[in-house]
Amino acid sequence: MIDVKHLTKTYASTTAVDDLSFRVEPGQVTGFLGPNGAGKSTTMRLILGLATPTSGQALVNGRPYREAPEPMREVGALLDATAVHPGRSAYNHLLALAATHGIGEIRVAEVLAQVGLTPVARKRVGGFSLGMQQRLGIAGALLGDPAVLMFDEPVNGLDPDGVRWIRHLMRGLAAEGRTILLSSHLMSEMALTADHLVIIGRGRLVADTPLSDLTSAYPSLEEAYLQLTGSSVEYR
Ligand SMILES: Nc1ncnc2c1ncn2[C@@H]1O[C@H](COP(=O)(O)OP(=O)(O)OP(=O)(O)O)[C@@H](O)[C@H]1O
């Protein structure tokens, strides 16, 4: 469970996240939506302790992530799939990650198989397509077998087969009882993947609702999203 409570983050004159509160429940996929610059990535970074809130707090399983004794076993996250040393092989990248978190080598092979990268595990990441890098990032998130997972735009750069694969993976992870927070700008895909939606605009909560409530009230999720966020699209 992720509990965001009155979270605010200000950078100089920009309020990236503004008194934001919502809860991400286990056993379902929660879609995290908002226009460019709405504050989604900043919120995820705050949840992971990669940025410090100006006020408010984000709790993961009841405590700040930074206080988790075994962080990788608590939360897995994919924020930027390209943030991997290009000279390393996929296998060695994951092995280094596992070693620094007390995770055994067997798990490296397991997650590589789970994301379909076993055949290219020994190849340099520098030669990977964006879709392959996304899969590697997802493998890293899964490494600690965490109950809470966050994915920032994991569908970026994936081909139709990859997009469907992500959908099934997310649905499967939620069915195992995990807490899944997933951001994406692809409304049609989100409509097929999410159970619940948190929509933000200009750092503020716009909607926190079951997907079915929106799709029954509007012709489509895209229409609902555009109407709800229409007044929030403004670059700061
Ligand atoms: N380190 C930073 N320093 C200054 N401003 C920042 C920083 N990080 C984010 N911002 C600003 O905070 C706001 C929210 O950005 P954020 O990246 O969280 O939005 P987002 O919803 O993830 O956008 P996108 O959909 O484009 O990825 C933007 O105005 C951005 O310019």
PDBQT file of the ligand as one rigid body, heavy atoms in Angstrom, charges set to zero:
ROOT
HETATM    1  N1  LIG A 301      14.391  18.865 -10.292  1.00  0.00    +0.000 N 
HETATM    2  C1  LIG A 301      13.519  19.799 -10.700  1.00  0.00    +0.000 A 
HETATM    3  N2  LIG A 301      13.815  21.122 -10.662  1.00  0.00    +0.000 NA
HETATM    4  C2  LIG A 301      12.932  22.065 -11.064  1.00  0.00    +0.000 A 
HETATM    5  N3  LIG A 301      11.698  21.791 -11.515  1.00  0.00    +0.000 NA
HETATM    6  C3  LIG A 301      11.335  20.501 -11.594  1.00  0.00    +0.000 A 
HETATM    7  C4  LIG A 301      12.206  19.431 -11.187  1.00  0.00    +0.000 A 
HETATM    8  N4  LIG A 301      11.559  18.247 -11.361  1.00  0.00    +0.000 NA
HETATM    9  C5  LIG A 301      10.346  18.568 -11.864  1.00  0.00    +0.000 A 
HETATM   10  N5  LIG A 301      10.217  19.912 -12.002  1.00  0.00    +0.000 N 
HETATM   11  C6  LIG A 301       9.012  20.614 -12.500  1.00  0.00    +0.000 C 
HETATM   12  O1  LIG A 301       7.910  20.114 -11.794  1.00  0.00    +0.000 OA
HETATM   13  C7  LIG A 301       6.757  19.999 -12.652  1.00  0.00    +0.000 C 
HETATM   14  C8  LIG A 301       6.273  18.549 -12.617  1.00  0.00    +0.000 C 
HETATM   15  O2  LIG A 301       7.168  17.724 -13.368  1.00  0.00    +0.000 OA
HETATM   16  P1  LIG A 301       7.032  16.130 -13.459  1.00  0.00    +0.000 P 
HETATM   17  O3  LIG A 301       8.193  15.645 -14.263  1.00  0.00    +0.000 OA
HETATM   18  O4  LIG A 301       6.825  15.574 -12.120  1.00  0.00    +0.000 OA
HETATM   19  O5  LIG A 301       5.678  15.982 -14.303  1.00  0.00    +0.000 OA
HETATM   20  P2  LIG A 301       5.087  14.695 -15.023  1.00  0.00    +0.000 P 
HETATM   21  O6  LIG A 301       3.631  14.674 -14.686  1.00  0.00    +0.000 OA
HETATM   22  O7  LIG A 301       5.872  13.501 -14.705  1.00  0.00    +0.000 OA
HETATM   23  O8  LIG A 301       5.274  15.103 -16.560  1.00  0.00    +0.000 OA
HETATM   24  P3  LIG A 301       5.470  14.169 -17.885  1.00  0.00    +0.000 P 
HETATM   25  O9  LIG A 301       4.141  13.553 -18.169  1.00  0.00    +0.000 OA
HETATM   26  O10 LIG A 301       5.847  15.212 -18.925  1.00  0.00    +0.000 OA
HETATM   27  O11 LIG A 301       6.571  13.186 -17.601  1.00  0.00    +0.000 OA
HETATM   28  C9  LIG A 301       7.200  20.502 -14.009  1.00  0.00    +0.000 C 
HETATM   29  O12 LIG A 301       6.820  21.852 -14.116  1.00  0.00    +0.000 OA
HETATM   30  C10 LIG A 301       8.711  20.332 -13.966  1.00  0.00    +0.000 C 
HETATM   31  O13 LIG A 301       9.333  21.274 -14.809  1.00  0.00    +0.000 OA
ENDROOT
TORSDOF 0
